[in-house]
Amino acid sequence: MASSGGGPAVTANTLQMDYNGKIFPQTGGYGRYNRLVVVFSWFPSFAVTLNLFSDVFYTLIPDSYHCRPDPHLLPAAFLLSNFSRQGYLNLTIPWVNGTGLSHCELYKYPPNTTEFSENVPRERVSCTKGWQYAPAAGLRSNFVTEWNLVCSDYRKIPLQHICFMTGWILGYIILGSLCDWLGRRQGFLLSVSLSSLLGVAVCVSNSAVVFLLLRLSQGITLAGVFVSSYIARLELCDPPHRLMAAMVSGFFAVFAELLLPGVAALCRDWPVLQAVATLPMLLLLSYWCCASLFPESPRWLLATAQIPQAKRSLQVFSTRNNVCLHDEIYPGETLLSEMDAAYGEDFQPRYYTVLELRRTCVIWRNCLILSFTLFIGTGIQYCFTRNLHSYSSNFYFSYFLRVITGALACVFICMTVNRFGRRGILLLSAIITGLSSLLLLALTQYLRGGLVLVLSVVGLLFSQALAMLSAFFASEVMPTVVRGGCLGLVLAAGCVGMAASSLMELQNNSGYFLHHVIFASFAVLSVLCIMLLPESKRKPLPDSMKDGESQRRPPLFLSRTHRDNLPLLSPRRDPVPEYNPDNYSRLVSATWRMLNKDSMPYKIGVPAHSPLLSPRDERNGGVRQENETQREVES
């Protein structure tokens, strides 16, 4: 829904100037200051990833744990000194073939028995004195060991992850839309402030329920930090540098994942790890004090017709990029004067929400398709990582293999997407992901362990590439006026895919095969959907809803360059304008300033009575009349 604060009614065509072709180059383009702001926008990716994947260590169940022996369940004649530690455990805890000591049961002996052997009648009871845990990966204590979330309380672990992902879904939708109303900078600062406060509160949580609620709330704010920094970074780049700016941010996230196991090993306890993960968020609060580190996006200011703020922002960018942009020099020809003439002094800002998508066709379709592909890319990763667990039960093996494939996915996107296009590489990633998944479904029992590992790694690599490229592609094809809300919807679909794995664990993986079949089928179906997407390579970002609707779907294999402008649907043909409004406003502005200028280098004298003919024309007319008279006399 568009909203304005009053003022004259104007059409959508007058809501924007040519930012990509005129405004951005005149303010220095992708200059030194733009590059500096992009660099500072990479640090939020590190901080968000550190908080996101610390949840893996918080909810990791130790490899070995069992009930604490209860002396009250043993007979009075039992003497501990007569047994070794292992013998004592064998007498008090049932042995489960294939898994070792039972996790959830103890032996209860008759009170008057004097014989201790397997032939003694004894019953099995649940744990009464708590559990003993082996150290978890990297941590001595975590969310599981703190509140004994095993056996009957095991379901609280996937439930915690589902709540955490629910927070991310809500954050992407709510705070993403808020970035279209308050701006990129205000949305970022609000999210960072709340995330820092909630991160500190998580450190002192004293129960599982409080921890769960605080993590849900923190997930909301972390999503706001990610989406606001992502779109702000993108809107400061020109087309050749957009991809690299986004992928370097991905490398920052990969670096945080690689660093996290070492940080967890040093921290040992989960409250300390939470405090360390919150520290980068606290450092990001410095962006509040220094506005130049994370300024407001001038593209968004101009797209929403906030002209005074846009002019100030453009002057800051041009000054820091060493480009002169002042109103006093050649006022009839300056960019700022053209903005005054194009928008007027009483023009009011206009804001949009994602509800505007119901009036669109192309934007809504692009948002739906990219949400679908991101949902597949995140959801199907569980199928591949499960095969890694079956190959090796070591936690660090699957963890670092997933991180390494994520880094390789970033490298793959950097090397191919700018050359072959967004849509082609997205299509290739979906095809390889689907094929890997189908081969694992059909041939797992016939393949050797090494081939299963190779297919799982390849599928994991391209599923991560599919997810990364879907998010980047969505940020490029969504209009600036609704980019935050639309990208939030796409990223929320990706979080739904991540939460699907926890739903399987909530059911004790009873529906894993169906989960794998569904996502493999979706991956094959996405191949057809991707063909309907436009191509955004080397194209400027769309700013208005009209720009988003006018995007084209080129053929997959371009035979001629001009074929890139083929429409997907026959657009409504607008009448050809008789004049260029931009040139007209420029002429009006220059004429007005010239007529109101006091000191003129010359003056034009206007006669009282305008002659019909000039003196030269009168002489020529007199000579012509004499010649005609002479010819008449001779005849």
Secondary structure, DSSP 8 states (H G I E B T S, - for coil): --EE-SS----GGGG---IIIIIHHHTTSS-HHHHHHHHHHHHHHHHHHHHHHHHHHHT---S-EEE---GGGS-TT--GGGS-HHHHHHHHS-EETTTEE-SSEEEE--TT----STTS--EEEE-SS-EEE---SSEEE-HHHHHT--GGGTTHHHHHHHHHHHHHHHHHHHHHHHHHHH-HHHHHHHHHHHHHHHHHHHHT--SHHHHHHHHHHHHHHHHHHHHHHHHHHHTTS-HHHHHHHHHHHHHHHHHHHHHHHHHHHHHEEHHHHHHHHHHHHHHHTHHHH-GGGS---HHHHHHTT-HHHHHHHHHHHHHHTT----TTSSTTTSHHHHHHHHH-SS---EE--GGGGGG-SHHHHHHHHHHHHHHHHHHTHHHHHHHHHHH---HHHHHHHHHHHHHHHHHHHHHHHHHH-HHHHHHHHHHHHHHHHHHHHHHTTTS-HHHHHHHHHHHHHHHHHHHHHHHHHHHHHS-GGGHHHHHHHHHHHHHHHHHHHHHHHHTTTTTHHHHHHHHHHHHHHHHHHHTTS---TT-----SHHHHHT-----SS-SSGGGGG--SS--------SS-HHHHHHHHHHHHHHHT-S--S------SS--SS-HHHHHHHHHHHHHHHHHHHH-
